[in-house]
Amino acid sequence: MADPWQRKVVIGGCTLYLGDCLEIMPQLGRVDHFVKDPPYEAIMHEALAGGAARKGLRADGYSSSRELDFAPIDEKRDRVVDLGTQCDGWFIAFCTPEGVGRWADAINASPMKYKRACAWIKPDAMPQMNGQGPAPGYENFVCAWAGKGHSRWNAGGKCGVYVEPCNPRDRTGGHPTEKPWRLMRDILFDFTNAGDLVADPFMGSGTTLVAAALTGRRGIGIEQNPEYFELACRRVQKAVLSAQQLGLAVPQVQPDMFQEAG
Ligand SMILES: C[S@@+](CC[C@H](N)C(=O)[O-])C[C@H]1O[C@@H](n2cnc3c(N)ncnc32)[C@H](O)[C@@H]1O
């Protein structure tokens, strides 16, 4: 049987696949955690198509000239939640505030234990310039426990609130909804452990894997868009090299640091 991916690239402890995650992920066996940033709900895509993107507003509240070039999550949410059966730890998914209840309903209908919605506060989000209502200044991510027994994390009694600019100086700008790598780093530190295998089946430009490489986690990333896939490969390669130069633990580093396979 042919592989369900068009490309597979191994970089350090990270493996990146080009193709449809709903076809590829079930072939990959168990992972420790899903930390993913799937497409937004249709309501956000429609708002962007209805003018915000044309006016140069980015989905995450900062300025950009790019529209979203992928379909909303709504039709696929249940199949993404089904992937939770492949996971032995945290199932984390970013979403709009409007999407929290939809994710919670889908997760509560699965074997996973829904925990709560955390918030990513964006201190540099764009104001609502027309003054007709409040601007969006945060996103959520829902977290559910897919493992056995009680859920575990590394942050004690800390609140699930993360404050991180959405437009840091080192944002690549190559993806319309690029997450800050420092945000993903902090989430990996709190929810996962060194050496864990973390999967992001909607990796976009690869930010979750960049954070995995920089924190000594292993990563699986899947992206359907070849342009974003190439960008993710470049970013992960740089992160793996940086981690090595800084003497950080990078599991399973390949001798040539960038190896094509499959
Ligand atoms: C919200 S973006 C992720 C952005 C990412 N966090 C980053 O920092 O660049 C969601 C990504 O999922 C991809 N995608 C959508 N459906 C997919 C599918 N079925 N399989 C693989 N990738 C998919 C889109 O092309 C898009 O790049």
Ligand as a Chemical Component Dictionary entry (heavy atoms), coordinates in Angstrom:
data_LIG
# 
_chem_comp.id                   LIG 
_chem_comp.type                 NON-POLYMER 
_chem_comp.pdbx_formal_charge   0 
_chem_comp.three_letter_code    LIG 
# 
loop_
_chem_comp_atom.comp_id 
_chem_comp_atom.atom_id 
_chem_comp_atom.alt_atom_id 
_chem_comp_atom.type_symbol 
_chem_comp_atom.charge 
_chem_comp_atom.model_Cartn_x 
_chem_comp_atom.model_Cartn_y 
_chem_comp_atom.model_Cartn_z 
_chem_comp_atom.pdbx_ordinal 
LIG C1  C1  C 0  -3.986 27.548 12.064 1  
LIG S1  S1  S 1  -2.856 26.969 10.909 2  
LIG C2  C2  C 0  -1.451 26.469 11.893 3  
LIG C3  C3  C 0  -0.416 27.553 12.047 4  
LIG C4  C4  C 0  0.776  27.117 12.879 5  
LIG N1  N1  N 0  0.457  26.996 14.272 6  
LIG C5  C5  C 0  1.964  28.046 12.733 7  
LIG O1  O1  O 0  2.447  28.565 13.744 8  
LIG O2  O2  O -1 2.386  28.273 11.598 9  
LIG C6  C6  C 0  -3.575 25.451 10.413 10 
LIG C7  C7  C 0  -2.814 24.721 9.318  11 
LIG O3  O3  O 0  -3.426 23.448 9.118  12 
LIG C8  C8  C 0  -3.300 23.097 7.748  13 
LIG N2  N2  N 0  -4.312 22.067 7.482  14 
LIG C9  C9  C 0  -5.650 22.226 7.372  15 
LIG N3  N3  N 0  -6.269 21.036 7.172  16 
LIG C10 C10 C 0  -5.282 20.101 7.173  17 
LIG C11 C11 C 0  -5.269 18.695 7.027  18 
LIG N4  N4  N 0  -6.408 17.991 6.853  19 
LIG N5  N5  N 0  -4.074 18.047 7.084  20 
LIG C12 C12 C 0  -2.910 18.734 7.250  21 
LIG N6  N6  N 0  -2.853 20.073 7.382  22 
LIG C13 C13 C 0  -4.029 20.755 7.361  23 
LIG C14 C14 C 0  -3.494 24.413 7.003  24 
LIG O4  O4  O 0  -2.918 24.384 5.716  25 
LIG C15 C15 C 0  -2.808 25.408 7.943  26 
LIG O5  O5  O 0  -1.486 25.660 7.541  27 
# 
loop_
_chem_comp_bond.comp_id 
_chem_comp_bond.atom_id_1 
_chem_comp_bond.atom_id_2 
_chem_comp_bond.value_order 
_chem_comp_bond.pdbx_ordinal 
LIG C1  S1  SING 1  
LIG S1  C2  SING 2  
LIG S1  C6  SING 3  
LIG C2  C3  SING 4  
LIG C3  C4  SING 5  
LIG C4  N1  SING 6  
LIG C4  C5  SING 7  
LIG C5  O1  DOUB 8  
LIG C5  O2  SING 9  
LIG C6  C7  SING 10 
LIG C7  O3  SING 11 
LIG C7  C15 SING 12 
LIG O3  C8  SING 13 
LIG C8  N2  SING 14 
LIG C8  C14 SING 15 
LIG N2  C9  SING 16 
LIG N2  C13 SING 17 
LIG C9  N3  DOUB 18 
LIG N3  C10 SING 19 
LIG C10 C11 SING 20 
LIG C10 C13 DOUB 21 
LIG C11 N4  SING 22 
LIG C11 N5  DOUB 23 
LIG N5  C12 SING 24 
LIG C12 N6  DOUB 25 
LIG N6  C13 SING 26 
LIG C14 O4  SING 27 
LIG C14 C15 SING 28 
LIG C15 O5  SING 29 
# 
